[in-house]
């Protein structure tokens, strides 16, 4: 499954969007904490005016919605090491708005402005939460329908690479194993490294990288074949092929709402050194 790598400019813009989402969510949390503290320590009998509450509601919901939208654009680049960041961007704005809403409810001068504040919050959370629930429900349905064939190793869409003696020595690994490799000499005096690689993906993660090390290094830079044998539909490319290892880049066709696993079969061939 070889595809062209993601252009650098696209990856850079995606990373910028992702980190902007994290920064915006962090600023929203900080602002909510500061405003809530001011509201709690204010003298008794001091209330916030209706226009102030409306402005706070608009800014808070716009910031929350903007952070989630930016994250959807940036999660492709940050998905590899960002399950914690994804949870932060998803839940921190909600917690910040609820905290601010509690203080607003205490200090509101106008019940109409308070109702407007909570209406904005409800609309924003529904706009964010409904698509997430739909994706999660679709993921559960696909997981349920595919449970009976979960352990099948039929490759999707593309034929498996040629399986030599090294690959024959590496049967599909048990689920507890993340990597299984066999190394052998070829009849021509070169070397063949073949095996299996399991890649775990978090919910919402769309990209990942997987590495296989060759120790000791091969005599020459190898040619590498890779095929996906199970898991959600993805594009896999060997982006680095070196005597001491290979790196595979993985990109799902769409993010999964539940944890998922890809199983890859690979072969690396290194010709003998010229005498």
C-alpha positions as CSV (number, residue, x, y, z in Angstrom):
1,X,0.0,0.0,0.0
2,X,2.4,2.7,-1.1
3,X,1.2,6.3,-1.4
4,X,2.8,9.7,-1.7
5,X,3.8,11.2,1.6
6,X,1.8,14.2,3.0
7,X,3.4,17.5,1.6
8,X,5.4,19.4,4.2
9,X,3.4,22.6,3.7
10,X,0.1,20.7,4.4
11,X,1.6,19.0,7.5
12,X,2.9,22.3,8.8
13,X,-0.4,24.1,8.4
14,X,-2.1,21.1,10.1
15,X,0.3,21.2,13.0
16,X,-0.3,25.0,13.4
17,X,-4.0,24.4,13.5
18,X,-3.7,21.7,16.1
19,X,-1.4,23.7,18.4
20,X,-3.6,26.8,18.0
21,X,-6.6,24.7,19.2
22,X,-4.6,23.7,22.3
23,X,-3.6,27.3,23.0
24,X,-7.1,28.6,22.5
25,X,-8.5,25.9,24.8
26,X,-5.9,26.8,27.4
27,X,-6.7,30.5,27.2
28,X,-10.4,29.7,27.6
29,X,-9.7,27.7,30.8
30,X,-7.4,30.5,32.2
31,X,-10.0,33.2,31.4
32,X,-12.8,31.2,33.0
33,X,-10.7,30.6,36.2
34,X,-9.8,34.3,36.5
35,X,-13.4,35.5,35.9
36,X,-14.9,32.9,38.2
37,X,-12.4,33.9,41.0
38,X,-13.3,37.5,40.6
39,X,-17.0,36.7,40.7
40,X,-16.6,34.5,43.8
41,X,-14.5,37.1,45.8
42,X,-16.7,40.1,44.8
43,X,-18.6,41.7,47.7
44,X,-22.0,40.4,48.4
45,X,-24.7,42.2,46.5
46,X,-22.5,42.9,43.5
47,X,-24.1,41.6,40.3
48,X,-23.0,41.3,36.7
49,X,-25.1,43.3,34.2
50,X,-27.0,41.6,31.5
51,X,-24.9,42.9,28.5
52,X,-21.7,41.7,30.3
53,X,-23.2,38.2,30.7
54,X,-24.2,38.1,27.1
55,X,-20.7,39.1,25.9
56,X,-19.2,36.5,28.2
57,X,-21.5,33.8,26.8
58,X,-20.7,34.8,23.2
59,X,-16.9,34.8,23.8
60,X,-16.9,31.6,25.8
61,X,-18.9,29.6,23.3
62,X,-17.1,31.1,20.3
63,X,-13.7,30.1,21.9
64,X,-14.9,26.6,22.7
65,X,-16.3,26.0,19.2
66,X,-13.2,27.5,17.6
67,X,-10.8,25.3,19.6
68,X,-12.7,22.1,18.6
69,X,-12.9,23.2,15.0
70,X,-9.1,24.0,14.8
71,X,-8.4,20.6,16.4
72,X,-10.3,18.7,13.7
73,X,-8.0,20.4,11.2
74,X,-4.9,19.7,13.1
75,X,-5.4,16.2,14.6
76,X,-4.0,14.6,11.4
77,X,-0.5,16.0,12.2
78,X,-0.7,15.7,16.0
79,X,-2.6,12.4,16.1
80,X,0.6,10.3,16.7
81,X,1.3,11.6,20.2
82,X,-1.8,13.5,21.1
83,X,-4.5,11.3,22.8
84,X,-4.0,13.5,25.9
85,X,-4.2,16.7,23.9
86,X,-7.3,15.4,22.2
87,X,-9.0,14.8,25.5
88,X,-7.9,18.3,26.7
89,X,-9.3,20.1,23.7
90,X,-12.5,18.1,23.9
91,X,-13.3,18.5,27.6
92,X,-11.4,21.5,28.9
93,X,-13.6,24.1,27.1
94,X,-16.7,22.4,28.5
95,X,-15.4,22.4,32.0
96,X,-14.4,26.1,31.6
97,X,-17.8,27.1,30.4
98,X,-19.6,25.2,33.1
99,X,-17.3,26.8,35.8
100,X,-18.0,30.2,34.4
101,X,-21.7,29.5,34.1
102,X,-22.0,28.6,37.8
103,X,-20.5,31.9,38.8
104,X,-22.6,33.7,36.3
105,X,-25.7,32.1,37.8
106,X,-24.7,33.4,41.2
107,X,-23.9,37.0,40.0
108,X,-26.4,37.5,37.3
109,X,-28.4,40.7,37.5
110,X,-30.9,39.6,34.8
111,X,-32.6,36.3,34.6
112,X,-33.1,36.9,30.9
113,X,-29.4,37.3,30.3
114,X,-28.7,34.2,32.4
115,X,-31.1,32.2,30.2
116,X,-29.4,33.5,27.1
117,X,-26.0,32.5,28.5
118,X,-27.1,28.9,29.1
119,X,-28.9,28.8,25.8
120,X,-25.7,29.7,24.0
121,X,-23.8,27.1,26.0
122,X,-26.4,24.4,25.2
123,X,-26.4,25.2,21.5
124,X,-22.6,25.1,21.3
125,X,-22.3,21.9,23.1
126,X,-24.9,20.2,21.0
127,X,-23.2,21.4,17.8
128,X,-19.9,19.9,19.0
129,X,-21.3,16.8,20.7
130,X,-23.8,15.5,18.2
131,X,-21.2,14.8,15.4
132,X,-19.0,13.1,18.0
133,X,-21.8,10.9,19.2
134,X,-22.7,10.0,15.6
135,X,-19.1,9.0,14.8
136,X,-18.9,7.0,18.0
137,X,-22.2,5.2,17.3
138,X,-21.0,4.4,13.7
139,X,-17.7,3.1,15.1
140,X,-19.6,0.8,17.6
141,X,-21.8,-0.5,14.8
142,X,-18.8,-1.2,12.5
143,X,-17.0,-2.9,15.5
144,X,-20.1,-5.1,16.2
145,X,-20.6,-6.1,12.5
146,X,-16.9,-6.9,12.1
147,X,-16.5,-8.8,15.4
148,X,-16.9,-12.2,13.7
149,X,-14.1,-11.4,11.2
150,X,-11.8,-9.5,13.6
151,X,-9.0,-12.0,13.5
152,X,-9.0,-12.7,9.7
153,X,-5.8,-11.7,7.9
154,X,-7.1,-11.3,4.4
155,X,-5.3,-8.2,3.0
156,X,-7.7,-5.4,1.9
157,X,-7.6,-4.5,-1.8
158,X,-3.9,-5.4,-2.5
159,X,-2.2,-8.8,-2.8
160,X,0.3,-9.8,-0.1
161,X,4.0,-9.5,-1.0
162,X,6.0,-12.5,-1.9
163,X,6.5,-14.7,1.2
164,X,10.0,-16.1,1.4
165,X,11.5,-18.4,3.9
166,X,11.9,-15.7,6.5
167,X,8.2,-14.7,6.3
168,X,7.2,-18.3,6.6
169,X,9.0,-18.4,9.9
170,X,6.9,-15.6,11.3
171,X,3.3,-16.6,11.6
172,X,0.8,-13.9,12.5
173,X,1.6,-12.9,16.1
174,X,-0.7,-13.3,19.0
175,X,-2.5,-10.1,20.1
176,X,-0.2,-9.6,23.0
177,X,2.8,-9.2,20.6
178,X,3.4,-5.9,18.9
179,X,6.3,-7.0,16.6
180,X,7.6,-10.3,15.3
181,X,10.6,-10.5,13.0
182,X,12.7,-13.2,11.4
183,X,16.0,-12.7,9.6
184,X,17.6,-15.1,7.1
185,X,20.2,-15.4,4.4
186,X,19.2,-15.6,0.7
187,X,20.6,-17.9,-1.9
188,X,22.4,-15.0,-3.5
189,X,24.2,-14.1,-0.3
190,X,22.0,-11.2,0.7
191,X,19.7,-11.0,3.7
192,X,15.9,-10.9,4.1
193,X,14.1,-9.5,7.2
194,X,10.4,-10.4,7.3
195,X,7.7,-10.3,9.9
196,X,4.6,-8.6,11.4
197,X,4.0,-5.3,13.1
198,X,1.0,-4.3,15.2
199,X,0.1,-0.6,15.5
200,X,-2.3,0.6,18.2
201,X,-4.5,3.7,17.4
202,X,-6.4,5.9,19.9
203,X,-9.9,7.2,19.3
204,X,-9.8,10.2,17.0
205,X,-6.2,9.4,15.9
206,X,-5.7,9.3,12.1
207,X,-1.9,9.1,11.6
208,X,0.8,7.1,13.1
209,X,4.4,6.0,12.5
210,X,5.9,2.5,13.1
211,X,9.6,1.6,13.2
212,X,11.5,-1.7,12.7
213,X,15.1,-1.8,13.7
214,X,17.7,-4.0,12.0
215,X,20.4,-5.1,14.4
216,X,23.1,-5.6,13.3
217,X,22.5,-3.3,10.3
218,X,22.1,-4.8,6.9
219,X,25.0,-4.6,4.4
220,X,23.0,-2.4,2.0
221,X,19.9,-0.2,2.0
222,X,17.1,-2.7,1.7
223,X,14.0,-2.7,-0.6
224,X,10.9,-3.0,1.5
225,X,7.4,-4.3,0.8
226,X,4.5,-3.8,3.2
227,X,0.9,-4.9,3.2
228,X,-1.9,-4.3,5.7
229,X,-3.6,-7.6,6.7
230,X,-6.2,-6.4,9.2
231,X,-7.7,-3.2,10.8
232,X,-9.5,-0.1,9.5
233,X,-8.8,1.0,6.0
234,X,-5.5,2.9,5.9
235,X,-2.6,3.9,3.5
236,X,0.8,2.7,4.5
237,X,4.1,3.8,3.0
238,X,7.7,2.9,3.8
239,X,9.1,6.5,4.1
240,X,12.6,5.7,5.4
241,X,14.5,2.6,4.3
242,X,18.0,2.5,5.8
243,X,20.5,-0.3,6.6
244,X,19.6,-0.1,10.3
245,X,15.9,0.1,10.0
246,X,12.7,1.2,8.3
247,X,9.9,3.6,9.1
248,X,6.3,3.2,8.0
249,X,3.9,6.1,7.9
250,X,0.2,5.2,8.4
251,X,-2.9,7.3,7.6
252,X,-6.4,6.1,8.2
253,X,-9.1,7.0,5.6
254,X,-11.0,8.5,8.5
255,X,-10.5,8.7,12.3
256,X,-12.0,5.9,14.3
257,X,-14.3,6.6,17.3
258,X,-13.0,3.6,19.2
259,X,-9.5,2.2,19.8
260,X,-8.3,0.3,16.8
261,X,-5.4,-1.9,15.7
262,X,-3.6,-2.4,12.4
263,X,-1.6,-5.5,11.6
264,X,1.1,-5.1,8.9
265,X,3.2,-7.7,7.2
266,X,6.5,-6.6,5.7
267,X,9.7,-7.9,4.0
268,X,13.0,-6.1,3.6
269,X,15.6,-7.4,1.1
270,X,19.3,-6.4,1.1
271,X,21.6,-7.6,-1.6
272,X,25.0,-9.0,-0.9
273,X,28.0,-6.6,-0.9
274,X,30.0,-6.6,-4.1
275,X,33.4,-8.2,-3.6
